[in-house]
Amino acid sequence: MEAIAPGIFALSGLKIGRSYLIEGDDGIALVDTSSAGASTRILAAIAMTGHRAEDLRLIVATHYHHDHTGNVAALVERTGAQLCVHEDDVPYVDGRQPWLPSRPPFHLFDWVVARPFSLTVDRVLRDGDLLPFAGGISVIHAPGHTPGHIALHARERRVLFAGDALMHIAGLRLPMAMSSHDMDAARASLRRLAELDYDIALPGHGTPLIGRANEKIAEWSRKWV
């Protein structure tokens, strides 16, 4: 586990998909949960921060995909945390809306991942909502990868939780088209995120981008997005 900023930690040793812990005055929040089978490691990371499992108050899913929601059920059962999802992704999370299949030729991936599940959403998020952690965290609707994809902006800590709006694997990258709903919307969302004020960007995949992150993302987006 890596301390990113005061009260913000990046978890390591998980499966596919990054997870981040955020401390607040009354407990902690978890941003994304990685793919299934990582709940024990996440609970161990919570203990490393000096908190109990029951201190986990909120699980914020940046979007509905398995590699971000795969451990929600196990963690909610263990901790009693509330699941928070943007209103446009709620139907995919609670099982009312079929999941988008991967586009050919990658549709075979749909046979090797878990089938869509049904989870109870406790708190519906909207653009501009404020979560009481790390000095206040703003919810930013950043659709494209999924209809209800969100990013989170910890303005006081100058940190952006980018989810899959941005990947940092061998350089900066947009989300994969094969698993995205609308790539034009994804590009527009990335340009919006590039305009915010932050030093650190925490992607859903890849390594944290630390130091002048908004400038680096803005420069990259002007060339490639």
Secondary structure as UniProt FT lines:
FT   STRAND          2..5
FT   TURN            6..7
FT   STRAND          8..10
FT   STRAND          20..24
FT   TURN            25..26
FT   STRAND          27..31
FT   TURN            36..37
FT   HELIX           39..48
FT   TURN            49..50
FT   HELIX           53..55
FT   STRAND          56..60
FT   HELIX           66..69
FT   TURN            70..71
FT   HELIX           72..79
FT   STRAND          82..86
FT   TURN            87..89
FT   HELIX           90..93
FT   TURN            94..95
FT   TURN            104..105
FT   HELIX           106..111
FT   STRAND          123..125
FT   TURN            127..128
FT   STRAND          130..131
FT   TURN            134..135
FT   STRAND          137..141
FT   TURN            147..148
FT   STRAND          150..154
FT   TURN            155..158
FT   STRAND          159..163
FT   TURN            164..165
FT   STRAND          167..168
FT   STRAND          172..173
FT   HELIX           177..179
FT   HELIX           183..194
FT   STRAND          200..203
FT   STRAND          209..210
FT   HELIX           213..224
//
